[in-house]
Amino acid sequence: EIEELKSKTYAEWVREQVALPVTSHREYFRKRVNPRVFASVNPGRPRSPCERLSRWRRFSFIFEDRAKEIVVSSVVGGGFQLSMDGFAITQVSSDPFQGA
């Protein structure tokens, strides 16, 4: 196959490629990505840090959060929950704003 390719001009190779049946990477991709699920699942469920394929950050806030209000509330059993925009962001063992 390489020897055959060496004997062709670029123009000949391009004409042959254009003459081939059309293929669709999108069709190939769609068949293999996000397959249909035929059972009730919770795709956005939290994962344990030790669970295979889990993703965790070493930080709780991102640059875009800098101007948002943080709500600190006590957690039953100890500790504090930090929330932003009505969503729990993280839990910590001590009040991060005590004495601030």
C-alpha positions as a Markdown table, in Angstrom:
| # | Residue | x | y | z |
|---|---|---|---|---|
| 1 | Glu | 0.0 | 0.0 | 0.0 |
| 2 | Ile | 2.9 | 2.4 | 0.8 |
| 3 | Glu | 4.6 | 1.5 | -2.5 |
| 4 | Glu | 1.3 | 2.2 | -4.4 |
| 5 | Leu | 1.0 | 5.6 | -2.6 |
| 6 | Lys | 4.6 | 6.5 | -3.6 |
| 7 | Ser | 3.7 | 6.0 | -7.3 |
| 8 | Lys | 0.9 | 8.6 | -7.2 |
| 9 | Thr | 0.8 | 12.3 | -7.4 |
| 10 | Tyr | -0.9 | 14.4 | -4.7 |
| 11 | Ala | -3.6 | 15.3 | -7.2 |
| 12 | Glu | -4.3 | 11.6 | -8.0 |
| 13 | Trp | -4.5 | 10.7 | -4.3 |
| 14 | Val | -6.9 | 13.5 | -3.6 |
| 15 | Arg | -9.1 | 12.6 | -6.5 |
| 16 | Glu | -9.3 | 9.0 | -5.2 |
| 17 | Gln | -10.1 | 10.2 | -1.7 |
| 18 | Val | -12.9 | 12.4 | -2.9 |
| 19 | Ala | -14.3 | 9.5 | -4.9 |
| 20 | Leu | -14.6 | 7.3 | -1.8 |
| 21 | Pro | -18.0 | 6.9 | -0.1 |
| 22 | Val | -18.6 | 9.6 | 2.5 |
| 23 | Thr | -18.1 | 8.6 | 6.1 |
| 24 | Ser | -19.3 | 10.5 | 9.2 |
| 25 | His | -17.1 | 10.9 | 12.3 |
| 26 | Arg | -20.2 | 12.4 | 13.9 |
| 27 | Glu | -22.2 | 9.3 | 13.3 |
| 28 | Tyr | -19.4 | 7.1 | 14.6 |
| 29 | Phe | -19.0 | 9.4 | 17.7 |
| 30 | Arg | -22.7 | 9.5 | 18.5 |
| 31 | Lys | -23.0 | 5.8 | 18.5 |
| 32 | Arg | -20.4 | 5.4 | 21.1 |
| 33 | Val | -20.8 | 8.5 | 23.4 |
| 34 | Asn | -23.5 | 8.9 | 26.1 |
| 35 | Pro | -25.3 | 5.7 | 25.3 |
| 36 | Arg | -29.0 | 5.5 | 26.1 |
| 37 | Val | -29.8 | 4.2 | 29.6 |
| 38 | Phe | -32.9 | 2.1 | 29.8 |
| 39 | Ala | -33.0 | 2.1 | 33.6 |
| 40 | Ser | -33.6 | 4.7 | 36.2 |
| 41 | Val | -30.3 | 6.1 | 37.3 |
| 42 | Asn | -28.9 | 9.2 | 39.0 |
| 43 | Pro | -26.2 | 10.3 | 36.6 |
| 44 | Gly | -25.2 | 13.3 | 38.7 |
| 45 | Arg | -24.8 | 11.5 | 42.0 |
| 46 | Pro | -21.9 | 12.3 | 44.2 |
| 47 | Arg | -19.1 | 9.8 | 44.2 |
| 48 | Ser | -16.8 | 8.8 | 47.0 |
| 49 | Pro | -13.2 | 10.1 | 46.7 |
| 50 | Cys | -12.1 | 6.4 | 46.5 |
| 51 | Glu | -14.6 | 5.3 | 43.9 |
| 52 | Arg | -13.3 | 4.5 | 40.4 |
| 53 | Leu | -13.6 | 7.5 | 38.0 |
| 54 | Ser | -14.4 | 10.0 | 40.7 |
| 55 | Arg | -13.2 | 13.5 | 40.3 |
| 56 | Trp | -12.4 | 15.7 | 43.3 |
| 57 | Arg | -10.7 | 19.1 | 43.6 |
| 58 | Arg | -8.4 | 20.2 | 46.4 |
| 59 | Phe | -10.3 | 23.4 | 46.7 |
| 60 | Ser | -14.0 | 24.4 | 47.1 |
| 61 | Phe | -14.2 | 27.7 | 45.3 |
| 62 | Ile | -13.2 | 28.9 | 41.9 |
| 63 | Phe | -12.2 | 32.4 | 40.7 |
| 64 | Glu | -15.7 | 33.2 | 39.5 |
| 65 | Asp | -17.0 | 32.7 | 43.1 |
| 66 | Arg | -15.0 | 35.6 | 44.5 |
| 67 | Ala | -17.9 | 38.1 | 44.6 |
| 68 | Lys | -20.6 | 35.7 | 45.7 |
| 69 | Glu | -22.1 | 35.5 | 49.2 |
| 70 | Ile | -21.1 | 32.4 | 51.3 |
| 71 | Val | -23.7 | 31.1 | 53.8 |
| 72 | Val | -22.3 | 29.2 | 56.8 |
| 73 | Ser | -24.6 | 26.9 | 58.7 |
| 74 | Ser | -24.1 | 24.3 | 61.4 |
| 75 | Val | -24.3 | 20.6 | 60.6 |
| 76 | Val | -26.0 | 18.1 | 62.9 |
| 77 | Gly | -23.2 | 16.1 | 64.5 |
| 78 | Gly | -20.7 | 19.0 | 64.3 |
| 79 | Gly | -19.0 | 21.0 | 61.6 |
| 80 | Phe | -20.3 | 23.6 | 59.2 |
| 81 | Gln | -21.7 | 23.6 | 55.7 |
| 82 | Leu | -20.7 | 26.3 | 53.3 |
| 83 | Ser | -23.4 | 27.2 | 50.7 |
| 84 | Met | -23.5 | 29.5 | 47.7 |
| 85 | Asp | -26.4 | 30.4 | 45.5 |
| 86 | Gly | -28.6 | 28.0 | 47.5 |
| 87 | Phe | -26.3 | 25.0 | 46.9 |
| 88 | Ala | -24.1 | 23.2 | 49.4 |
| 89 | Ile | -20.4 | 23.6 | 48.3 |
| 90 | Thr | -18.5 | 21.9 | 51.1 |
| 91 | Gln | -18.4 | 20.9 | 54.8 |
| 92 | Val | -15.7 | 21.8 | 57.2 |
| 93 | Ser | -15.0 | 20.8 | 60.8 |
| 94 | Ser | -14.5 | 24.4 | 62.1 |
| 95 | Asp | -16.1 | 27.7 | 61.3 |
| 96 | Pro | -13.7 | 29.2 | 58.7 |
| 97 | Phe | -15.0 | 32.8 | 59.5 |
| 98 | Gln | -14.7 | 32.6 | 63.3 |
| 99 | Gly | -12.7 | 35.7 | 64.4 |
| 100 | Ala | -12.8 | 37.2 | 60.9 |
